[in-house]
């Protein structure tokens, strides 16, 4: 199955969302699925051989320690 994962936060962050997301992506990959990840453009272009498409990220005033993607 082809799967597109779209997330507002990803590596190099190490919070709970990213931890669970990377675990799920590994599980899907090990199950034989074809995956593409769309995430904030923070310097990560691949994750364990899976393409990461970077979207420009911006800081938001109430969460200055993290950049996120938003429309």
MIDOSE-1310 file (N, C-alpha, C; in nm, 2 decimals, decimal comma, always signed):
residues 71
xxxx	+0,08/-0,12/+0,00/+0,00/+0,00/+0,00/+0,09/+0,12/+0,00; +0,05/+0,23/-0,07/+0,12/+0,35/-0,07/+0,06/+0,44/+0,04; +0,14/+0,50/+0,13/+0,10/+0,58/+0,24/+0,17/+0,71/+0,24; +0,10/+0,82/+0,25/+0,15/+0,95/+0,27/+0,13/+1,00/+0,41
xxxx	+0,23/+1,02/+0,48/+0,23/+1,07/+0,62/+0,25/+1,22/+0,62; +0,15/+1,30/+0,67/+0,17/+1,44/+0,68/+0,16/+1,48/+0,82; +0,27/+1,55/+0,87/+0,28/+1,59/+1,01/+0,33/+1,73/+1,03; +0,29/+1,80/+1,13/+0,33/+1,93/+1,16/+0,46/+1,94/+1,24
xxxx	+0,50/+1,82/+1,29/+0,63/+1,81/+1,36/+0,70/+1,68/+1,33; +0,83/+1,68/+1,32/+0,91/+1,56/+1,29/+1,05/+1,58/+1,33; +1,13/+1,49/+1,30/+1,27/+1,50/+1,34/+1,34/+1,63/+1,29; +1,42/+1,69/+1,36/+1,50/+1,64/+1,47/+1,44/+1,65/+1,61
xxxx	+1,31/+1,69/+1,62/+1,24/+1,70/+1,75/+1,24/+1,56/+1,80; +1,23/+1,55/+1,94/+1,23/+1,42/+2,00/+1,11/+1,41/+2,10; +1,00/+1,48/+2,08/+0,89/+1,48/+2,17/+0,81/+1,35/+2,15; +0,71/+1,33/+2,23/+0,62/+1,21/+2,22/+0,56/+1,19/+2,09
xxxx	+0,52/+1,30/+2,03/+0,45/+1,28/+1,89/+0,55/+1,22/+1,79; +0,67/+1,28/+1,79/+0,77/+1,23/+1,70/+0,81/+1,09/+1,73; +0,83/+1,06/+1,86/+0,86/+0,92/+1,89/+0,76/+0,82/+1,85; +0,63/+0,84/+1,87/+0,53/+0,75/+1,83/+0,52/+0,75/+1,68
xxxx	+0,53/+0,86/+1,61/+0,52/+0,87/+1,47/+0,64/+0,79/+1,40; +0,76/+0,81/+1,45/+0,87/+0,73/+1,39/+0,85/+0,58/+1,41; +0,80/+0,54/+1,53/+0,78/+0,40/+1,56/+0,67/+0,35/+1,46; +0,57/+0,42/+1,44/+0,46/+0,38/+1,34/+0,51/+0,37/+1,20
xxxx	+0,59/+0,46/+1,16/+0,65/+0,46/+1,02/+0,74/+0,34/+1,01; +0,82/+0,31/+1,11/+0,91/+0,19/+1,10/+0,82/+0,07/+1,08; +0,71/+0,06/+1,16/+0,62/-0,06/+1,16/+0,56/-0,07/+1,02; +0,52/+0,04/+0,96/+0,46/+0,04/+0,83/+0,56/-0,01/+0,72
xxxx	+0,68/+0,05/+0,73/+0,79/+0,01/+0,64/+0,82/-0,14/+0,65; +0,83/-0,19/+0,77/+0,86/-0,33/+0,79/+0,75/-0,42/+0,74; +0,63/-0,37/+0,74/+0,52/-0,44/+0,68/+0,51/-0,44/+0,53; +0,61/-0,37/+0,47/+0,61/-0,37/+0,32/+0,54/-0,25/+0,25
xxxx	+0,50/-0,15/+0,33/+0,43/-0,04/+0,27/+0,53/+0,06/+0,21; +0,48/+0,13/+0,11/+0,56/+0,24/+0,04/+0,52/+0,37/+0,11; +0,61/+0,44/+0,16/+0,58/+0,56/+0,25/+0,65/+0,69/+0,20; +0,58/+0,80/+0,20/+0,64/+0,93/+0,18/+0,60/+1,01/+0,30
xxxx	+0,69/+1,09/+0,36/+0,66/+1,18/+0,47/+0,67/+1,32/+0,43; +0,56/+1,40/+0,47/+0,56/+1,54/+0,45/+0,57/+1,61/+0,59; +0,67/+1,69/+0,61/+0,70/+1,74/+0,74/+0,77/+1,88/+0,73; +0,78/+1,95/+0,85/+0,86/+2,07/+0,84/+1,00/+2,05/+0,79
xxxx	+1,04/+2,15/+0,71/+1,18/+2,15/+0,65/+1,28/+2,19/+0,76; +1,33/+2,09/+0,83/+1,43/+2,12/+0,93/+1,56/+2,05/+0,91; +1,59/+2,01/+0,79/+1,72/+1,95/+0,76/+1,71/+1,80/+0,74; +1,60/+1,74/+0,76/+1,59/+1,59/+0,75/+1,53/+1,56/+0,61
xxxx	+1,60/+1,49/+0,53/+1,56/+1,46/+0,39/+1,51/+1,32/+0,37; +1,56/+1,23/+0,46/+1,52/+1,09/+0,46/+1,51/+1,04/+0,60; +1,43/+0,94/+0,62/+1,42/+0,87/+0,75/+1,42/+0,72/+0,72; +1,53/+0,66/+0,76/+1,55/+0,52/+0,73/+1,52/+0,48/+0,59
xxxx	+1,57/+0,56/+0,50/+1,55/+0,53/+0,35/+1,42/+0,58/+0,30; +1,33/+0,64/+0,38/+1,20/+0,70/+0,34/+1,22/+0,84/+0,31; +1,17/+0,89/+0,19/+1,18/+1,03/+0,15/+1,10/+1,12/+0,24; +1,16/+1,23/+0,29/+1,09/+1,33/+0,37/+1,08/+1,45/+0,28
xxxx	+0,96/+1,49/+0,25/+0,94/+1,62/+0,17/+0,93/+1,73/+0,27; +1,02/+1,83/+0,26/+1,02/+1,94/+0,36/+0,93/+2,05/+0,31; +0,85/+2,10/+0,40/+0,76/+2,22/+0,38/+0,82/+2,33/+0,47; +0,82/+2,45/+0,42/+0,88/+2,56/+0,51/+0,81/+2,57/+0,64
xxxx	+0,89/+2,58/+0,74/+0,84/+2,59/+0,88/+0,86/+2,72/+0,94; +0,77/+2,76/+1,03/+0,78/+2,89/+1,10/+0,76/+2,87/+1,25; +0,81/+2,96/+1,32/+0,79/+2,97/+1,47/+0,66/+3,04/+1,49; +0,58/+2,99/+1,59/+0,46/+3,06/+1,62/+0,48/+3,12/+1,76
xxxx	+0,42/+3,24/+1,79/+0,45/+3,32/+1,91/+0,43/+3,24/+2,04; +0,33/+3,15/+2,05/+0,31/+3,08/+2,18/+0,38/+2,96/+2,19; +0,47/+2,92/+2,09/+0,55/+2,80/+2,10/+0,68/+2,82/+2,03; +0,76/+2,91/+2,09/+0,88/+2,96/+2,03/+1,00/+2,86/+2,02
xxxx	+0,99/+2,75/+2,09/+1,10/+2,66/+2,09/+1,09/+2,56/+1,97; +0,98/+2,56/+1,90/+0,96/+2,47/+1,79/+0,91/+2,53/+1,67; +0,96/+2,49/+1,55/+0,91/+2,54/+1,42/+0,80/+2,43/+1,38; +0,69/+2,48/+1,32/+0,59/+2,39/+1,27/+0,55/+2,43/+1,13
xxx	+0,49/+2,34/+1,06/+0,43/+2,37/+0,93/+0,28/+2,42/+0,95; +0,24/+2,51/+0,87/+0,10/+2,55/+0,88/+0,07/+2,62/+0,75; -0,06/+2,62/+0,71/-0,11/+2,68/+0,59/-0,15/+2,82/+0,61
